[in-house]
Amino acid sequence: MPLKFELCPGRMIGGSNPCFIIAEIGQNHQGDIEIAKKMIKMAKDCGADCAKFQKSELEYKFNKRALERPYTSKQSWGKTYGEHKRHLEFSHVQYLELQNYAKEVGIFFTASGMDEMAVEFLHELDVPFFKVGSGDTNNFPYLEKTAKKGRPMVVSSGMQSMETMRRVYQTVKKHNQNFCILQCTSAYPLEAEDVNLRVIAEYQKEFPDIPIGYSGHESGVHISVAAVALGAKVIERHVTLDKSWKGSDHEASLEPSELTELVKAIRLVERSLGTGIKQMLPCEKPCHDKLGKSVVAKVAIPKGTVLSMDMLGVKVGEPKGIPPEDIFQLVGKSVTEDVEEDESITPDVVDGYGKKIKCRVE
């Protein structure tokens, strides 16, 4: 059983706990705090567990030349990349406002710390867990400092190799037991051929003592639902209020109706996964009672006769008799009463047969 731990106060992940669903608002709020609040409320109303943002301290995330680079994309909010990013970045005071609003509506709130100083701020903000974006997954000084703070961690693995992820696991595990790794491919939007859901199973084999999840950037909900069927314990998806808005993430994001569909589908799949124990269930008993077959007598069998295969057949019988899978066990046993032709052979008339039909009782 994979490791279970408390990701947020009162909310366990891993094992048989429900999948934790993160609505990644990121910077799809367009730099508008009122839109950000609407998106937090949307995430709550759609059934997500957590609303997540992206926090950067820009001078620590980018060097000067990166911030001064001209940014002429149709997605741009400024003439330079720095102006663009500053437009989308909320202040510390605004983050506190958003956190309080999330508490008010009743949804967990956190952010990806996109640099070490952002992590320091989020630690002071007392977020329930740290999200490590794929861009920092191979940033080992960052990982070590973040892990040492003791908060649970969710680590995406886009753009990384298995060898790197083994180092990530060892680095974090040394300082922090409570973390999970998400399979992720960093392309926006993501084509199905590049999703690579089978990595989930490989991570489960490589890291059997931590939960594994999935961070998706594909269109639609089906692939994320499949990830849950494969054992993902955390699902993260970008969300938006309108895919046509300016910004590179909107196209790979889910609108409210899709997020609602995703949550419902995940909860349905979780109900369907069951225990893995294969046996007849109580819900199957009506079908078994109506159509389940039994061993019947092909010929009249007098009391004391030793049974042979040529005396036995299989039919839907009334009353229910010995199940067909036991027909070979009857050969060589004797009947304790007369059995008429075409009559069900019931357990009580076969000497030495004591099996009863069972189903699971819930």
Salt bridges, closest charged atoms under 4 A:
GLU24 OE2 - LYS52 NZ 2.62
GLU34 OE2 - LYS37 NZ 3.92
ASP45 OD2 - LYS41 NZ 2.98
ASP49 OD2 - ARG11 NH2 3.43
ASP49 OD2 - ARG267 NH2 3.27
GLU57 OE2 - LYS55 NZ 3.60
GLU57 OE2 - HIS92 NE2 2.66
GLU59 OE2 - ARG86 NH2 3.34
GLU89 OE2 - LYS55 NZ 3.25
GLU97 OE2 - LYS37 NZ 2.63
GLU116 OE1 - LYS145 NZ 2.90
GLU120 OE2 - LYS149 NZ 2.90
ASP126 OD1 - ARG151 NH1 2.88
GLU144 OE2 - HIS175 NE2 3.18
GLU202 OE2 - LYS205 NZ 3.07
GLU206 OE2 - ARG166 NH2 2.91
ASP209 OD2 - LYS173 NZ 3.10
GLU218 OE2 - ARG237 NH1 3.00
GLU236 OE2 - LYS52 NZ 3.89
GLU236 OE1 - LYS131 NZ 2.86
ASP249 OD2 - HIS238 ND1 3.77
GLU258 OE1 - LYS243 NZ 3.01
GLU270 OE1 - ARG267 NH1 2.96
ASP289 OD2 - LYS285 NZ 3.06
ASP289 OD1 - HIS288 ND1 3.80
GLU325 OE2 - LYS355 NZ 3.89
ASP326 OD2 - LYS355 NZ 3.47
ASP342 OD1 - LYS315 NZ 2.76
GLU362 OE2 - ARG360 NH2 1.81
